[in-house]
Structures are given as C-alpha cells and as structure tokens.
Amino acid sequence: MATDSIHKVPLIFLVEEEGEAIYNLHPLVKAFGQEHLGTQEIMRKEAHEKALDYYQPTTVSEGMVAVRAYCETGYHLLELDRHRAALEVLSTD
C-alpha cells in the first residue's frame, strides 16, 4: 500500500527548502495529501486552519517571506470560504 512505503522515506526527501524559512512539500507528498484530504472535509478544513496559524504571523515579515505569507494566507482563507478576509489580506499594501 502507498501509505506503508511513504512512512519509510526519510523526511529530508519529503520537504524541500526553497529559501530562508520557506519550505515546500515534495510534489508526491502534496498530491497524496490533497487526494486523502479531498475526501475528508473536516480534516481538509483543519489543515487549512493550521496553515493559517503558520502563515498569518509571517505577514509581518519583510521581503519575499512576507509576500509568500500573504499569498499563502489568502489562498488558505479562500479554501475556507472566507472570501472577505482573503480580500483584506491580499489587498494590503
């Protein structure tokens, strides 16, 4: 089963560092998560809420880290159907 083999892969291969304090999931892990969460609405919403908890404080940073945080915050708010909040975040100067 795919879930058995994914547990055997070292973590270093599952998370890619894009820049300082910026990490991405490996595309296969991301696809697995999206497929799994797509069928579980409560877990999907919880995952977006956790991502918001991570990215929202970062929006006070500067440079590309802040830009990324604003984009990610907006994305996760949209996924949670919180459109007005997403608009406020994405229209911030």
C-alpha positions as CSV (number, residue, x, y, z in Angstrom):
1,M,0.0,0.0,0.0
2,A,1.2,3.5,-0.8
3,T,0.9,4.7,2.8
4,D,3.2,2.0,4.0
5,S,6.0,2.9,1.7
6,I,5.7,6.7,2.3
7,H,6.5,6.1,6.0
8,K,9.8,4.5,5.1
9,V,11.1,7.5,3.1
10,P,13.4,9.8,5.2
11,L,11.9,13.2,6.0
12,I,14.7,15.0,4.2
13,F,13.3,13.8,0.9
14,L,9.7,14.8,1.7
15,V,10.3,18.5,2.5
16,E,12.2,20.8,0.1
17,E,13.8,24.0,1.3
18,E,13.0,26.8,-1.2
19,G,14.7,29.6,0.7
20,E,15.3,31.0,4.1
21,A,12.4,29.8,6.3
22,I,10.5,28.7,3.2
23,Y,9.7,25.0,2.7
24,N,7.6,23.0,0.2
25,L,6.3,19.5,0.3
26,H,7.6,17.2,-2.3
27,P,5.1,17.1,-5.2
28,L,4.2,13.4,-4.5
29,V,3.6,14.1,-0.8
30,K,1.5,17.1,-1.7
31,A,-0.6,15.1,-4.2
32,F,-1.1,12.3,-1.6
33,G,-2.3,14.8,1.0
34,Q,-4.6,16.5,-1.4
35,E,-6.1,13.3,-2.6
36,H,-6.5,12.0,1.0
37,L,-7.9,15.3,2.4
38,G,-10.2,15.7,-0.6
39,T,-12.5,13.0,0.8
40,Q,-12.4,14.2,4.4
41,E,-13.9,17.7,4.7
42,I,-13.3,18.2,8.4
43,M,-9.6,17.2,8.0
44,R,-9.2,19.4,5.0
45,K,-10.5,22.4,6.9
46,E,-8.3,21.7,9.9
47,A,-5.3,21.5,7.6
48,H,-6.1,24.9,6.1
49,E,-6.7,26.4,9.6
50,K,-3.3,25.0,10.7
51,A,-1.7,26.6,7.6
52,L,-3.3,29.9,8.5
53,D,-1.8,29.6,12.0
54,Y,1.6,29.2,10.5
55,Y,1.4,31.8,7.7
56,Q,-0.5,34.7,9.3
57,P,2.2,35.7,11.8
58,T,4.7,35.7,9.0
59,T,2.9,38.5,7.1
60,V,4.6,41.0,9.5
61,S,8.0,40.0,8.0
62,E,9.7,41.8,5.2
63,G,10.7,40.9,1.6
64,M,9.8,37.7,-0.2
65,V,9.0,35.8,3.0
66,A,6.2,38.3,3.6
67,V,5.0,38.1,0.0
68,R,4.8,34.4,0.2
69,A,3.0,34.6,3.6
70,Y,0.4,37.0,2.2
71,C,-0.2,34.7,-0.8
72,E,-0.5,31.6,1.3
73,T,-2.7,33.3,3.8
74,G,-5.0,34.5,1.1
75,Y,-5.1,31.0,-0.5
76,H,-6.0,29.2,2.7
77,L,-8.7,31.8,3.6
78,L,-10.2,31.2,0.1
79,E,-10.2,27.5,0.6
80,L,-12.1,28.0,3.8
81,D,-14.7,30.2,2.0
82,R,-13.6,33.2,4.0
83,H,-13.6,35.5,0.9
84,R,-13.8,38.9,2.6
85,A,-10.8,38.1,4.9
86,A,-8.8,36.9,1.9
87,L,-9.6,40.1,0.0
88,E,-8.4,42.1,3.0
89,V,-5.2,40.2,3.3
90,L,-4.5,40.3,-0.5
91,S,-5.3,44.0,-0.8
92,T,-2.9,45.0,2.0
93,D,-0.2,47.5,0.8
